[in-house]
């Protein structure tokens, strides 16, 4: 006799499926793709006027004479993205203190690869745009790697890539983020306000004192971090850098009776919000490209062509050549159970710029007209798409499924036992 299904089983099944989706490594990339497609559909429909009007809505915060009044797009790119960079900063600090970046022997090759992945794409872009003063402002756009997308593609490949390769890519992407932060701080800062800069310095000193006094409570750190963001915003330095700076002072200490440090707990709490809300919202707000009158000649314009070639070809050349040189010089070795073909596929995935590339593009061309801003987006989308598709194909069809670590150990034990029996 068939047992009746309990009431609510359908809802429970749907809820379970949703929870499973958000645990899937590629889910962030899927949401970013959906947000991008939605933005492009709206931008090329009669609803375009509402999309543009929404992003132009002025949102203001005022306390006495202090006022910040900016368009909604600005709040997304400079406000919410500061939380993204804050999370990146937390991740970097944790990895340095107790992660992949804490072991020098495991960091050398990813550092070399990240260096190649930043220098060569920039060189490719500059070679295509040399002599164009406006276009040269975007030299750093193709030097960024979107870790969420790249790791998402690897997740789709399962056992075809060894776990060591995933750690290699993650470490490379983290180092790449550090490089992007330095580039933003040095090359995309203008009109410095000394008073606001001094205020930011005082707040950083207060955060340092809190940390040195071993204050564990997060409340004073978060309050000062918000003040730091406002001060950095007014100083002329890009406000998102406040997120990275504040993260460096969050205590990596475990409260009494707990098993997680304050930094790890904060990182865990922020991760879902940043991954599944802020990043898709950023993609939705920044990828509305109008296809009206857009032909192949638009992609062949020097700006999008330089970005696309920098992402797709520059990263392959940079990561592979620098890794080859580093290994030949004895500075590092291939990740465990990985081949050169694996490394080539990963070097392609490093060309998925997307979130970080869009962010840098917004900084590089923020003072230019709307048409000048659309071209970089086209290059980023094409270059990232080529890198994702070809990187996936190389790793999917050019390699065989990697043995799991358990299988590898089992084979080693079996071979040892067979050798012992034979002797």
C-alpha positions, 0 to 999 in steps of 0.5 A: 500500500502506497504511503501518503506523502506528508503535507508540505513535502513539496514545499520542503523539497523546493526549500531543500533544492534552493538551499542545495543551489546556494551551497553549489560552488557555481551558484554565484556565477549562475546568478551573475549570468542571470543578472547580466542577461536581465540587465541587457534584456531590460536595456534593449526593451521599452523598460530601458527608461525605467532601468536608467532612471532607477540607477540615476535616483539620488540617495542622500545621507546627511548629518548636520553639515556632513552630506553624501548625496549620490546616484543609486549607481554610485552607492552600489559601486562605491558603497555596497562594493566596499563590503565586497572589498571588506570581505576580500580583505578578511579573506586575505588576512585569514589566508596570510595568518592561517591559510594558503598564503601562510606557507611560502612554499605554496605561495611562490608559484601562484605569486609568479602566475598572478604577476604574469596574469597582471603584467601581460594582459596590461601589455596586450591592451596597451599595445592595441591602444598605444597613442590614444590617451583616453583609451590608455586609462583602461590599461588595468581592466584586463588584469583582473580575475573574477574568483567566483566565476573562475572557481564556479567553472572548476566546480562544474568539472568535478574530478577532472581537475585535482583539488590542488589546482583549485587551491592554486587558482584560489591563491592566484586569484587572492593575490590578483585581488591584492594587486587590483587593490594596489592598482586602484589605490595608486592609479585611480585616486585623484583630487586628494583632500588632506583634511579627509585623508588626515581623518582617515589616518586618525580612524586607522590609528584608532582601529590599530589601538583597538587591535593591539589592546586585544579588544574582541567585540566587533561593534567598535571595529564596525562603527569605526569602519563606517567612519573610515569609509566616509572619510576615505570617500571624502578624501578622493581615494576610492571608498572601496579601499576603506573596506580592505583597510578596515578588514586588516584590523578585525581581530583574529582571536577566538572569544572564550568558549567559542571555536571560531575567531571573530574574523572567521565568524564575520567572514562567514556571516558576510559571504552569503550577502555579498555573494548572492546579493551585492555581486548580482546587484552590481552586475545588474547595475553595470552590464546594461549594454544597448545593442542598438546599432551595435555591430562587429565593428564595435568589438573591433574598436581599440578599447573593447578589442584590447580588453577582450584580447588582454583577458583571453590571450594576455592571461594565457600568455602571462600565467603560462609563461611566468609559471614555466619560467618559475618552474624552470628556475626551480622557484616552484613546481606544478600543483600536485597531480596537475599537468601542463594542460591543466595549467593551460586551462586554468590560465584561460579561466584567469581571463574571466574578469567580469566583476573586478574588470567591470569595477576597474572599467567604471573607475577608468572611464567614469568621467567619460560619456555613456558611449565610452563606458559601453565599449569596455563592458562589451570587451569584458563580456566577450573576453570573459565568455571566451576565457570561460568557454575555452578554459572549460573545454580544455579542462573537460576534453583535454584531460582525464578525470583526476584520481581522488586523494583517497584513490591515490593513497589506496593505489600507493598502499596496494602497490607497496603491499604487492611489492612486499609480497613479491619480495 
